[in-house]
Amino acid sequence: MMNWDDYPNFTEAEFTCSHSGKCDMEPAFMAKLQKLRDHYGKGMTVTSGYRDITHPIEAAKDKPGIHTMGLAVDIACNGQDAYHLLGLALNMGFTGIGVAQSGRNRFLHLDIYTKPPRSNVWSY
């Protein structure tokens, strides 16, 4: 059972799958994310945390993604905040960073998945 008190800037509700209501985030990931938030010094809006394999985004994939492992988050961000957060995430050792820059839904995907083959930084 995860102790959400260890992550004072986040709540379980932010990471709960919108489809299944499950939340199975990994403590190692949450500790790294909390450390990132501490260094960032500003609020971070979680747009996607844990996703159950039945979530429509995951169900449409050939193989469920990293969100289903509790090792990833998408954070809404725009402009200079995105650059600042991106730099911090790179320096802190996040192993997967996706950047969505177009449209209204700009976000950073951050994860700590380490198994190849995969890109470490990509854009949507």
C-alpha positions in Angstrom: 0.0 0.0 0.0 1.4 3.4 -1.0 1.7 6.1 1.6 0.6 9.2 -0.3 1.7 11.4 2.7 5.3 10.8 1.3 4.3 12.9 -1.7 2.9 16.1 -0.2 2.4 17.9 -3.5 0.3 15.1 -5.1 -2.8 13.2 -4.3 -3.9 9.7 -5.2 -6.9 11.2 -7.0 -4.6 13.0 -9.5 -3.1 9.6 -10.6 -6.3 7.4 -10.5 -7.3 5.9 -13.9 -10.3 7.8 -15.3 -11.6 4.6 -16.8 -11.2 1.9 -14.1 -10.8 3.9 -10.9 -7.6 2.0 -10.1 -4.3 3.6 -9.0 -1.2 1.5 -9.0 1.7 4.0 -9.1 5.1 2.8 -8.2 6.7 4.4 -5.1 10.1 4.8 -6.8 8.5 6.8 -9.5 6.5 9.0 -7.1 9.6 9.7 -5.1 11.4 10.9 -8.2 8.4 13.0 -9.2 8.2 14.6 -5.8 11.9 15.4 -5.9 11.3 17.0 -9.3 8.4 19.0 -7.9 10.5 20.2 -5.0 13.2 21.5 -7.4 10.7 23.0 -9.7 9.1 25.0 -6.9 5.7 25.4 -8.6 2.5 23.4 -8.9 2.3 20.7 -11.5 -1.0 19.7 -13.2 -1.3 16.0 -13.8 -3.3 15.3 -16.9 -2.6 11.5 -16.9 -1.2 9.2 -14.3 -1.9 5.6 -13.9 -3.9 4.0 -16.7 -5.4 0.5 -16.4 -4.9 -1.8 -19.4 -8.6 -1.4 -20.1 -8.3 2.4 -20.5 -9.2 3.2 -24.1 -5.8 4.7 -24.9 -4.0 1.6 -23.6 -6.5 -0.9 -25.1 -5.9 0.6 -28.6 -2.2 -0.1 -28.4 -0.5 -3.4 -29.5 1.1 -3.6 -26.1 0.1 -1.6 -23.0 2.3 1.4 -22.3 4.3 2.7 -19.4 1.4 4.4 -17.7 0.0 0.9 -17.0 3.1 0.1 -15.0 2.7 3.1 -12.7 6.0 4.5 -14.0 4.7 7.5 -16.0 2.9 10.8 -15.8 1.8 13.5 -18.2 2.1 17.1 -16.9 0.3 20.1 -18.5 2.7 22.9 -19.3 3.3 25.8 -21.6 6.0 28.2 -22.6 8.9 28.8 -20.4 7.6 26.5 -17.7 7.9 23.6 -20.2 11.5 24.4 -20.9 12.3 24.7 -17.2 10.6 21.5 -16.3 12.1 19.7 -19.2 15.6 20.7 -18.2 15.1 19.6 -14.6 13.7 16.3 -15.7 16.7 15.6 -17.9 19.1 16.5 -15.2 17.3 14.4 -12.6 17.5 11.2 -14.7 14.0 10.7 -16.0 14.6 8.1 -18.7 11.6 8.9 -21.0 10.5 12.4 -21.9 7.8 13.1 -24.4 7.0 16.6 -25.5 3.6 17.5 -26.9 3.9 21.1 -28.3 1.0 21.6 -30.6 -2.6 22.5 -29.9 -4.3 23.4 -26.6 -3.1 20.2 -24.8 0.6 20.8 -24.4 2.2 18.5 -21.9 5.4 16.6 -20.9 5.3 12.9 -20.5 7.8 11.8 -17.9 8.8 8.2 -17.0 11.5 6.1 -15.5 11.2 3.0 -17.7 14.6 1.6 -18.6 14.1 -1.5 -20.9 15.1 -1.1 -24.5 14.3 -0.6 -27.3 13.0 2.9 -26.9 13.8 6.6 -27.4 14.6 8.6 -24.4 13.3 11.9 -25.7 10.5 12.3 -28.3 7.8 14.6 -29.5 4.2 14.0 -30.2 
